[in-house]
């Protein structure tokens, strides 16, 4: 956030702008609070469609908001191209306790060769590593922990703030009756995004 100064904006302005975007559901609040990343279901839908011509579409698993079984989220032509990767683990740097003044040129050379060989071996291991796959029931189990169903009043307030043309009561009853599951049977993880979907498709 402090880098906002580089574009002539104060950090406070950037924070307020981002929070405003989150409030309007331009960005997903849970992902931002958990990882500090700015994304949304709508951004991800456009992203996978934009790179449909690629053989692989790299996705960070922890940021993923779409339902793989929902054609509106992930078209069948894209599904097999998704290459899920987990966020890399942060490793503590190895601190050397050796006195650099006692090192000799030959020792330094051996160390450099050792590092080079280790680096090459690491690259081979990375190349041979299979891409991360989505575990069975990953989305359902994750949604059980994170999902919070809205009340009818919350839906009404959100629709009013957006000036939404949809009927909030009809929207609420539709998903509440179905146990807040999408058409493909996946839990609705971002109900605000579904409101926007209804607006865009002018349904029901």
C-alpha positions as MATLAB code, in Angstrom:
seq = 'XXXXXXXXXXXXXXXXXXXXXXXXXXXXXXXXXXXXXXXXXXXXXXXXXXXXXXXXXXXXXXXXXXXXXXXXXXXXXXXXXXXXXXXXXXXXXXXXXXXXXXXXXXXXXXXXXXXXXXXXXXXXXXXXXXXXXXXXXXXXXXXXXXXXXXXXXXXXXXXXXXXXXXXXXXXXXXXXXXXXXXXXXXXXXXXXXXXXXXXXXXXX';
ca = [
       0.000    0.000    0.000;
       2.837    2.405    0.764;
       3.901    2.218   -2.864;
       0.925    4.377   -3.709;
       3.265    7.352   -3.332;
       4.950    6.322   -6.594;
       1.795    7.215   -8.550;
       1.271   10.467   -6.681;
      -1.368    9.020   -4.339;
      -1.099    8.867   -0.587;
      -1.170    5.419    1.083;
      -4.357    6.467    2.868;
      -6.054    7.260   -0.444;
      -5.003    3.892   -1.887;
      -6.329    2.060    1.189;
      -9.655    3.917    0.991;
      -9.912    3.270   -2.748;
      -9.286   -0.464   -2.331;
     -11.753   -0.711    0.546;
     -14.334    1.097   -1.583;
     -13.790   -1.394   -4.412;
     -14.163   -4.292   -1.967;
     -17.374   -2.792   -0.588;
     -18.771   -2.620   -4.125;
     -17.613   -6.236   -4.717;
     -15.126   -5.295   -7.425;
     -12.621   -7.317   -5.366;
     -13.235  -10.319   -3.112;
     -13.003   -9.358    0.572;
     -12.012  -12.808    1.860;
      -9.112  -13.182   -0.564;
      -7.873   -9.682    0.209;
      -8.064  -10.173    3.978;
      -6.415  -13.606    3.814;
      -3.704  -13.016    1.200;
      -3.620   -9.296    0.367;
      -4.496  -10.124   -3.253;
      -6.975   -8.167   -5.371;
      -9.193  -10.434   -7.440;
     -12.842  -11.358   -7.877;
     -14.981  -14.007   -9.513;
     -15.689  -11.608  -12.401;
     -11.994  -10.910  -12.951;
     -11.255  -14.632  -12.955;
     -14.038  -15.373  -15.443;
     -12.608  -12.806  -17.858;
      -9.057  -14.061  -17.205;
      -9.726  -17.698  -18.154;
     -11.620  -16.628  -21.264;
      -8.904  -14.193  -22.325;
      -6.273  -16.970  -22.255;
      -8.502  -19.654  -23.761;
      -6.103  -20.037  -26.690;
      -3.222  -21.012  -24.353;
      -2.416  -24.664  -23.728;
      -2.249  -24.018  -19.971;
      -3.775  -21.339  -17.779;
      -1.908  -20.976  -14.510;
      -4.147  -20.513  -11.470;
      -3.163  -19.962   -7.833;
      -5.333  -22.451   -5.995;
      -5.795  -20.366   -2.852;
      -7.170  -17.417   -4.882;
      -9.637  -19.485   -6.948;
     -13.255  -18.311   -6.596;
     -15.006  -20.039   -9.488;
     -16.987  -23.283   -9.556;
     -15.351  -25.728  -11.959;
     -18.668  -27.465  -12.528;
     -20.487  -24.279  -13.510;
     -20.347  -23.547  -17.253;
     -20.981  -19.845  -16.563;
     -17.832  -19.770  -14.447;
     -15.534  -22.152  -16.319;
     -16.402  -23.136  -19.910;
     -15.761  -26.780  -20.831;
     -13.150  -25.649  -23.384;
     -11.117  -24.071  -20.579;
     -11.525  -26.643  -17.802;
      -8.744  -29.038  -18.884;
      -6.323  -26.151  -19.416;
      -6.387  -24.956  -15.795;
      -3.000  -25.501  -14.183;
      -3.420  -25.109  -10.435;
      -0.428  -24.106   -8.326;
      -0.235  -23.613   -4.584;
       1.233  -20.484   -3.053;
       4.963  -21.063   -2.474;
       6.065  -21.631    1.107;
       8.401  -18.995    2.515;
      11.713  -20.524    3.483;
      14.130  -19.033    5.965;
      17.425  -18.081    4.301;
      20.417  -20.193    5.306;
      22.827  -18.086    7.298;
      26.490  -18.961    7.014;
      28.571  -18.901   10.193;
      31.884  -19.133    8.370;
      34.354  -16.257    8.439;
      34.641  -15.011    4.845;
      38.209  -13.833    5.526;
      39.337  -17.437    5.989;
      37.989  -18.546    2.633;
      40.441  -19.417   -0.133;
      39.964  -19.066   -3.856;
      39.820  -22.844   -4.355;
      37.272  -23.246   -1.549;
      35.152  -20.488   -3.012;
      35.319  -22.171   -6.398;
      34.163  -25.483   -4.945;
      31.318  -23.745   -3.124;
      30.187  -22.005   -6.323;
      30.270  -25.312   -8.233;
      28.304  -26.993   -5.469;
      25.682  -24.249   -5.560;
      25.483  -24.465   -9.343;
      24.965  -28.237   -9.288;
      22.371  -27.898   -6.533;
      20.562  -25.229   -8.543;
      20.512  -27.437  -11.665;
      19.201  -30.343   -9.646;
      16.497  -28.144   -8.196;
      15.424  -27.033  -11.686;
      15.154  -30.673  -12.831;
      13.047  -31.535   -9.816;
      10.748  -28.600  -10.525;
      10.385  -29.677  -14.139;
       9.490  -33.223  -13.116;
       6.989  -32.084  -10.516;
       3.414  -32.710  -11.558;
       1.123  -29.656  -11.521;
      -1.027  -29.238   -8.443;
      -4.475  -30.708   -8.808;
      -7.634  -29.751   -7.024;
      -8.372  -32.309   -4.282;
     -11.756  -33.994   -4.348;
     -14.422  -31.938   -2.563;
     -11.846  -29.105   -2.135;
     -14.363  -26.359   -2.882;
     -17.157  -27.861   -0.806;
     -14.964  -28.396    2.244;
     -13.393  -24.951    1.929;
     -16.768  -23.327    1.520;
     -18.103  -24.981    4.664;
     -15.446  -23.144    6.628;
     -15.569  -19.760    4.916;
     -19.148  -19.456    3.627;
     -21.507  -17.068    5.416;
     -25.047  -16.898    4.067;
     -26.545  -13.406    3.834;
     -29.823  -12.355    5.358;
     -32.624  -10.960    3.238;
     -31.924   -7.497    4.667;
     -28.271   -7.740    3.640;
     -29.300   -8.640    0.094;
     -31.750   -5.730    0.031;
     -29.123   -3.271    1.289;
     -26.544   -4.474   -1.234;
     -28.993   -4.244   -4.132;
     -30.064   -0.775   -3.026;
     -26.429    0.418   -2.805;
     -25.798   -0.808   -6.337;
     -29.089    0.444   -7.702;
     -29.667   -3.128   -8.817;
     -32.733   -3.855  -10.980;
     -33.155   -7.391   -9.612;
     -35.710   -8.333   -6.977;
     -33.684   -8.996   -3.788;
     -36.451  -11.119   -2.263;
     -36.641  -13.315   -5.359;
     -32.870  -13.680   -5.395;
     -32.767  -14.580   -1.702;
     -35.592  -17.122   -1.924;
     -34.029  -18.766   -4.982;
     -30.711  -19.530   -3.273;
     -32.102  -20.029    0.229;
     -34.515  -22.673   -1.077;
     -31.596  -24.460   -2.809;
     -29.414  -24.359    0.305;
     -27.187  -21.677   -1.271;
     -25.942  -24.029   -3.957;
     -25.230  -23.057   -7.548;
     -26.895  -24.815  -10.462;
     -24.046  -27.346  -10.572;
     -24.405  -28.215   -6.884;
     -21.412  -26.217   -5.627;
     -21.835  -23.910   -2.612;
     -22.274  -20.223   -3.422;
     -19.054  -18.752   -2.048;
     -19.665  -15.145   -3.057;
     -23.339  -14.189   -3.052;
     -22.573  -10.609   -4.072;
     -20.969  -11.916   -7.236;
     -24.136  -13.898   -7.929;
     -26.184  -10.698   -7.588;
     -23.978   -9.124  -10.255;
     -24.426  -12.233  -12.430;
     -28.186  -11.830  -12.197;
     -27.865   -8.180  -13.194;
     -25.669   -9.005  -16.204;
     -27.888  -11.817  -17.440;
     -31.099   -9.951  -16.509;
     -32.400  -13.160  -14.965;
     -34.784  -14.248  -13.662;
];
